[in-house]
Amino acid sequence: MLQPKRVKWRKEHRGRRRGFAKGGTSLEFGDYGLKALDRGWVTNRQIEAARIAMTRKIKRGGKVWINIFPDKPYTKKPAETRMGSGKGTPEGWVAVVKPGRVMFELAGVPEPLAKEALRLAGTKLPLKTKLVKREADLFES
């Protein structure tokens, strides 16, 4: 699973999820991508499930890029615990995703297969997503 090797602080504030993605809004590496339309937290397990769904669909062909990384710890208090007595223990890792962020990219496979693989990956995520395609470069020689 994806998680940071080390962090400065063990517990973090939840933060606000307002606004739109500042970077990572266009395709950088692949020909097809999966773009977030909602905002939310994507856990390391969800990222891994989406990656496995894509790679199984394309049957080891092509290349997959994951453009999000779960670097934020989230905490949880034990079941049936009274209020108070501090913040819970770190439970897992999440990536904060805002609308417009390209989360996964894919290259080296035909378009119908890429669309189906990214659609499958999108079903594993807790956000609404859309498929984006690289525009033909105007300055190609």
N, C-alpha and C positions, 0 to 999 in steps of 0.2 A: 504494500500500500504506500501511497505517497504521504510523506510527512517530513517536516524539516529535520535536519540532523541535530541542530541545537537552536534554542531560542533565548532571547534576552530575558523575557518574563514568562513565567509558567501559566499565568491566567491573564486574559485580556478582557477589556470591556466589549460589550456586544456591538456598540457603535450604531450609526444611522446608515440606512441603505439608500438615501435619496440621491438624485442626480443620475447622470448617464456615464457610460464608460469614457474615461479620459484617453485611453490608448488601446491598442489591440482591436480596433474596429474594422480593419480591412485585412484581406488575405495577404499574408507575408510569404508563406512557403509553398502551400499546396494550390491545387486548382479548384477545389471545392471546400466549403467550410460550413460549420454549424454555428449560427449566430444567436445569442440570447435576446429574447424580446421582453423578458421579465427581469426583475431583480430578485436576488435571493442568495442563500448559502448552498453551495454544492459540496457535499462531503467527499472525502477521499475514496470511500467505497463506491459512491455513485460515479465518480470519474473513472474508476477502475472497471466498473460494470459496463460503462459506455465504451471504453477502450476495447474490452474483450468482445462486445457485440460487434463492433466495427471490424476488428481484425479477423474474427471468425467468418463474417460475411464476405470479406474480400479474399479469404483463403490465402493468406501470406503473400498476396500480391500487393504492389503499391507501397506507399509510405504514409504513416499517420503521425501528426504532430499534435501534442496536447499543449494548449497555450494558457492554461490556468493551473495554479498550484495551491494546494490547501496549506496555507501558512498561518491560519488563525485558529487557536485552540478554542473549543467550546466546552463549557462545564455543565455538569448535571448533578443535582442533589439526589441522594438515594430515595427510593420509594418509601412512602409512609414516614417521612421526616417532618418534624414541625418547622414552622417558619423561624427565621433567625439563624443563629449559629454560623454565620459566614457564608461565603461562596462555596459552591460545590467543587468536586474534584474534576480535573480535565478529563473529558470523555472521548474526544476525537478531534479531527482537524477539518476545517472547512475553507473553501475559497469563496470570497465575496465576489459575486458576479452582478454586474449592472447591465442595463439594456444597451445593446450595440456591441457587446464583446464577442469576438470570434473565439470560441472555446476549443474547437477541434478543426484540424485541416487534414486534407486527404489528397494524395496525388498518385499518378501512375496506374489508375484503373479507369475503365470506360464509364461514361456519365450515368447510365441507368444503375450500374452496380454501386457507384459512389453515392447516388441519391438514396438508394435503398439502405446502404450501410449507415449513412448519416441519419436517416429517419429512425432506424433501429436504435442508434445511440441516443437520439433525442427522447425516445420513450423511457430511457433509464434515468433521465434527469428531472428534477422537480420544477423546471421552468418551461415556459413556452419558447420554442426555438424556430428558426427558419433556415433553409438551405441557401447559401450564397455561392456564387460562381465567379471565377476570375473573368474579368472583361478582357477582350482581345486587346493586346497592346497596340497603340496607334503607331509607335515608332519602331516596330519590328522590321528587320531588314530581310 
